[in-house]
C-alpha cells in the first residue's frame, strides 16, 4: 500500500513497505523472523474492531520491502522504525512486537526514548541478552549462532522450513491447531526473503539489550508461550525480561508453541485488546 525511503545502497533507494489501516489510537506491529506484516493477519481485524489504527511494517530484506545487503543490526532496524513513526507523525503509539520484533522495540526505546510511545507489548520476546558471556553465563554459545548461519547458507529452504515447523510445534499440533497448508504458507513467506537478510539477522540476535531495558518506562505487557516454546523458552527470555521492567504484566500461554500469533490468536487478541485500550 505505501512505502517510505529509509536509506540508499549504491543507486537504489532502500524502501520499507507498510500498511496503514483503520482509525483511532495507533498500533504499530513488528513481525518476527523470518516473517512479514502478513503474520499479523489474525490480530489486525481484532485491533481495528477495537478502535485502533493499525500499521504493519515489512522489515528490510523481507516481504515487499527493499532487499539491501546491509542494515540487519538492531540499531539500523530501530532507525527504520523511527523513520516510519516520524513519517506518519505518530504519537501516543502502542508498539507491539513479536520475537525479533521485540528486539527492535527494545532497541528503539533505548535509542529514541518513549516520547512517542504510550504502551509496549512484547510477544514471544527475545529477552535481555541471548549470548553467553562472562557476565551472562546462562546465554547461548556464539557457536550456536554461527552454526545456524552456516545451516542457512548451506540449505536455506530446509532450514527455514524447520524454523516454521518448530515455531508452531508442528509435530505435536499438526492437524489440530496447525494445518499443513498453514505451514506451507508461512514457509512461502519465509523463503521469499533476501538470502542475505536471512543469514545476517541471525547474527543480530547476539545483541545485548540490558542497557535498553531500563528505559522502558511506559506500561508494558509480555505474552509468551510456556515451557513448550522451542524457539525462545521463557526461562531465557520472557521471565528474565519481566524481572527487569517495573509493573510489567506477564501472561504465559501454557501448551502453546512459539508462534502464539497463529495457534493461540484468540488468547493473544484478548490480552492485546484489553491492554492497548
C-alpha positions in Angstrom: 0.0 0.0 0.0 2.7 2.5 1.0 6.5 2.8 1.1 9.0 5.1 2.8 12.6 5.5 1.9 15.0 4.9 4.8 18.4 4.9 3.1 20.3 4.1 -0.1 22.6 1.4 -1.3 24.6 2.4 -4.4 22.0 3.8 -6.9 19.0 2.2 -5.3 16.7 3.6 -2.5 16.1 1.3 0.5 12.4 1.3 1.0 10.1 -0.1 3.7 6.7 -1.4 2.8 3.9 -0.7 5.3 0.1 -1.0 5.5 -1.9 1.6 7.5 -5.5 0.5 8.2 -8.3 1.6 10.4 -8.8 4.7 12.6 -8.2 5.5 16.3 -5.2 5.3 18.6 -2.2 3.9 16.6 -0.9 0.4 17.0 2.4 -0.5 15.2 3.1 -4.2 14.7 6.6 -5.6 14.2 6.9 -9.2 13.0 9.1 -12.0 13.9 11.9 -13.6 11.8 11.6 -14.7 9.0 8.1 -13.2 8.5 6.4 -10.0 7.4 3.4 -7.9 8.3 1.2 -10.6 7.0 2.0 -12.7 10.1 -0.5 -10.4 12.0 -3.5 -11.5 9.9 -5.3 -12.8 13.0 -4.6 -9.7 15.1 -5.2 -6.8 12.6 -9.0 -7.3 12.3 -9.4 -7.6 16.1 -7.4 -4.4 16.7 -9.3 -2.5 14.1 -12.6 -3.6 15.6 -11.4 -2.4 19.0 -11.0 1.1 17.6 -7.3 1.2 16.6 -5.4 2.5 13.6 -3.1 -0.5 12.8 0.2 -0.2 11.0 2.2 -3.3 9.9 5.8 -3.0 8.6 7.8 -5.3 6.5 11.4 -5.4 7.9 14.1 -4.5 5.3 15.0 -7.6 3.4 11.6 -9.2 3.9 8.2 -9.1 2.2 7.7 -6.2 -0.1 10.4 -4.0 1.4 13.8 -3.5 -0.3 16.5 -6.2 -0.1 19.7 -4.4 0.6 23.0 -6.1 1.6 23.3 -4.0 4.8 21.4 -2.9 7.9 20.4 -6.1 9.6 21.5 -5.0 13.0 19.2 -3.7 15.7 20.5 -0.1 15.6 19.6 0.2 12.0 16.3 -1.6 12.4 15.4 0.7 15.2 16.3 3.7 13.0 14.0 2.2 10.3 11.1 2.1 12.8 11.8 5.7 13.9 11.7 6.8 10.3 8.2 5.2 9.9 6.9 6.8 13.1 8.2 10.2 12.1 7.0 9.9 8.5 3.5 9.1 9.7 3.8 11.7 12.5 2.6 9.2 15.0 2.3 9.9 18.7 0.6 8.1 21.6 1.7 4.9 19.8 1.2 1.3 21.0 4.2 -0.6 19.9 3.7 -4.3 19.6 6.4 -6.8 18.6 6.7 -10.5 18.1 10.0 -12.4 18.6 12.7 -10.5 16.7 10.3 -7.5 16.5 10.5 -7.3 20.3 14.3 -6.6 19.9 13.5 -3.8 17.5 11.2 -2.2 20.0 13.6 -2.5 23.0 16.4 -1.0 21.0 14.1 1.7 19.7 13.2 2.7 23.2 16.9 2.6 24.2 17.9 4.9 21.4 14.9 7.2 20.9 13.1 7.1 24.2 9.3 6.9 24.8 8.1 10.4 23.8 6.0 8.9 21.0 5.1 5.8 22.9 2.0 5.2 25.1 2.4 1.4 25.7 4.6 -1.5 24.7 3.5 -5.1 24.1 6.2 -7.8 23.7 5.1 -11.2 22.4 7.3 -14.2 22.3 10.1 -11.8 23.4 13.8 -12.3 22.8 14.8 -11.4 26.4 17.5 -9.1 27.6 20.6 -10.9 26.3 20.9 -14.2 24.4 24.7 -14.6 24.0 26.8 -16.4 26.6 29.5 -14.2 28.1 31.3 -13.9 31.4 28.6 -11.8 32.9 25.8 -13.7 31.2 26.7 -17.4 31.8 23.2 -18.7 31.1 23.3 -17.5 27.5 23.9 -19.5 24.3 27.4 -20.1 23.0 28.4 -18.0 19.9 28.9 -21.3 18.1 25.1 -21.8 18.1 24.6 -18.6 16.1 27.4 -19.4 13.8 26.1 -22.9 13.2 22.7 -21.6 12.5 24.1 -19.2 9.9 26.1 -22.0 8.3 23.0 -24.1 8.1 21.1 -21.2 6.5 23.9 -20.7 3.9 24.1 -24.5 3.1 20.3 -25.2 2.7 18.2 -22.1 3.3 14.9 -23.8 2.2 15.2 -26.7 4.6 16.4 -24.5 7.4 13.5 -22.1 7.1 11.0 -25.0 6.9 12.4 -26.3 10.2 12.0 -22.9 11.8 8.4 -22.7 10.7 7.6 -26.1 12.0 9.4 -25.6 15.3 7.8 -22.2 15.8 4.4 -23.9 15.6 5.3 -27.3 17.2 4.0 -28.9 14.0 4.8 -32.5 15.1 2.6 -32.1 18.2 -0.1 -29.6 16.9 -0.3 -30.5 13.2 -3.8 -31.5 12.3 -5.3 -29.6 15.2 -4.0 -26.0 15.7 -1.7 -26.1 12.7 -2.6 -27.3 9.2 -0.1 -28.4 6.6 -1.4 -25.6 4.5 -0.6 -23.0 7.1 2.9 -24.3 7.4 3.3 -24.2 3.6 2.0 -20.6 3.5 4.4 -19.5 6.3 7.3 -21.2 4.5 6.4 -19.4 1.2 6.7 -16.1 3.0 10.0 -17.0 4.7 11.6 -18.3 1.5 10.8 -15.1 -0.3 13.1 -13.1 2.0 16.5 -11.9 0.9 19.1 -14.7 1.4 21.5 -12.1 2.8 18.8 -10.9 5.3 18.0 -14.5 6.3 21.7 -15.0 7.3 22.6 -11.6 8.7 19.6 -11.3 11.0 20.8 -14.4 12.9 24.0 -12.6 13.8 21.9 -9.7 15.2 20.3 -11.9 17.8 23.5 -11.7 19.8 22.6 -8.1 20.7 22.8 -7.0 24.3 19.6 -5.2 25.3 20.4 -4.9 29.0 21.2 -1.1 28.8 18.0 -0.5 26.8 15.5 -2.3 29.0 15.6 0.2 31.9 14.4 2.9 29.5 11.1 1.1 29.1 9.1 3.3 31.4 5.6 3.0 29.8 3.0 0.3 30.6 4.3 -3.0 29.3 2.7 -6.3 28.5 4.6 -9.5 27.9 2.8 -12.5 26.3 4.7 -15.7 25.9 4.3 -19.4 25.5 5.1 -21.6 28.4 7.7 -24.4 28.6 6.6 -25.7 25.2 8.2 -22.8 23.4 11.0 -24.4 21.4 12.5 -21.2 20.0 12.7 -18.9 23.0 12.0 -20.8 26.2 10.6 -18.4 28.8 13.4 -19.0 31.3 15.9 -17.4 29.0 13.6 -14.8 27.6 10.2 -13.5 28.9 10.7 -14.4 32.6 14.2 -12.8 32.7 12.9 -9.7 30.9 9.8 -9.4 33.1 12.0 -9.1 36.2 13.7 -6.0 34.8 10.6 -3.9 33.9 8.7 -2.5 36.9 5.0 -3.0 36.8 5.1 -5.3 33.7 2.2 -7.6 33.1 3.3 -11.2 32.2 0.9 -13.6 30.5 2.1 -17.2 29.7 0.0 -19.4 27.5 0.7 -23.0 28.6 0.9 -25.6 25.9 1.5 -23.1 23.2 4.3 -23.1 20.7 6.5 -20.0 20.0 4.2 -18.7 17.3 1.2 -17.8 19.5 0.0 -15.3 16.9 -1.2 -18.2 14.8 -2.1 -21.0 17.1 -3.5 -19.1 20.1 -4.7 -16.0 18.3 -7.8 -15.7 20.5 -5.8 -15.6 23.7 -3.3 -13.1 22.2 -6.0 -10.9 20.9 -7.9 -10.8 24.2 -4.7 -9.8 26.0 -3.8 -7.2 23.5 -7.2 -5.6 23.2 -7.6 -5.4 27.0 -4.1 -3.9 27.4 -4.0 -1.5 24.5 -7.3 0.3 25.0 
